[in-house]
Amino acid sequence: MALTDIPVTTIDGDETTLAPWAGGVMLIVNVASRCGLAPQYAKLEALQQRYGDRGLTVLGFPSNQFLQELSTEDAIKQYCSTTWGVTFPMFGRIRVNGRSAHPLYQQLKQTPDAAGKAGRVTWNFEKFVVTPDGAVHRFRPSVEPDDPAIVDLIESALPAAA
């Protein structure tokens, strides 16, 4: 099944897929509000603001897999909007590892990182950049959203700025 066909639930409880963002660049991130890496939300939002009109969409998938996420979607939504000014699409809480990992992450985790290692999501804020041709690129949590490797990949996959 294509990534864009996998059913997902928005943070508001609506069923959808990633198809609305197919053809652009998707930056898929497992997020957590109480994580020490939560300041990455600001950099993710900055990318959304900088490249959104050219076809980038950051997609946030809250996960309590590492016991650092708030307990309800409403609390997550409020935290993200009031603390970080998040405007990019957010989804319902999911599991990213184990037998009950969400099908999206079951598929994403097959992609190796820069060191050639695939498998488990190691922590919150692991990033997957999906380019318009469907290629998936993996960046571990310590790689900041504004790292040149991520920005260059986004830039090269998007149409030139007008």
ChimeraX attribute file (.defattr): number of C-alpha atoms within 10 A of each C-alpha:
attribute: neighborCount
match mode: 1-to-1
recipient: residues
	/A:1	8
	/A:2	10
	/A:3	18
	/A:4	17
	/A:5	13
	/A:6	15
	/A:7	14
	/A:8	20
	/A:9	16
	/A:10	17
	/A:11	20
	/A:12	12
	/A:13	11
	/A:14	11
	/A:15	12
	/A:16	15
	/A:17	17
	/A:18	16
	/A:19	13
	/A:20	9
	/A:21	16
	/A:22	19
	/A:23	16
	/A:24	21
	/A:25	26
	/A:26	22
	/A:27	24
	/A:28	22
	/A:29	24
	/A:30	25
	/A:31	28
	/A:32	27
	/A:33	22
	/A:34	15
	/A:35	16
	/A:36	10
	/A:37	16
	/A:38	17
	/A:39	13
	/A:40	20
	/A:41	22
	/A:42	16
	/A:43	16
	/A:44	24
	/A:45	20
	/A:46	16
	/A:47	20
	/A:48	21
	/A:49	17
	/A:50	11
	/A:51	19
	/A:52	16
	/A:53	10
	/A:54	18
	/A:55	18
	/A:56	27
	/A:57	24
	/A:58	26
	/A:59	22
	/A:60	25
	/A:61	25
	/A:62	27
	/A:63	26
	/A:64	19
	/A:65	19
	/A:66	14
	/A:67	12
	/A:68	17
	/A:69	20
	/A:70	18
	/A:71	12
	/A:72	11
	/A:73	19
	/A:74	13
	/A:75	12
	/A:76	22
	/A:77	20
	/A:78	13
	/A:79	16
	/A:80	20
	/A:81	12
	/A:82	9
	/A:83	13
	/A:84	17
	/A:85	14
	/A:86	22
	/A:87	13
	/A:88	18
	/A:89	12
	/A:90	22
	/A:91	23
	/A:92	21
	/A:93	25
	/A:94	20
	/A:95	20
	/A:96	27
	/A:97	18
	/A:98	11
	/A:99	8
	/A:100	10
	/A:101	14
	/A:102	18
	/A:103	16
	/A:104	22
	/A:105	21
	/A:106	19
	/A:107	15
	/A:108	24
	/A:109	19
	/A:110	14
	/A:111	18
	/A:112	15
	/A:113	17
	/A:114	11
	/A:115	8
	/A:116	8
	/A:117	12
	/A:118	14
	/A:119	15
	/A:120	14
	/A:121	20
	/A:122	12
	/A:123	18
	/A:124	29
	/A:125	28
	/A:126	19
	/A:127	27
	/A:128	25
	/A:129	23
	/A:130	24
	/A:131	21
	/A:132	17
	/A:133	11
	/A:134	16
	/A:135	11
	/A:136	20
	/A:137	18
	/A:138	25
	/A:139	22
	/A:140	16
	/A:141	19
	/A:142	14
	/A:143	16
	/A:144	19
	/A:145	24
	/A:146	14
	/A:147	12
	/A:148	11
	/A:149	12
	/A:150	20
	/A:151	14
	/A:152	11
	/A:153	15
	/A:154	22
	/A:155	15
	/A:156	11
	/A:157	18
	/A:158	17
	/A:159	11
	/A:160	8
	/A:161	8
	/A:162	4
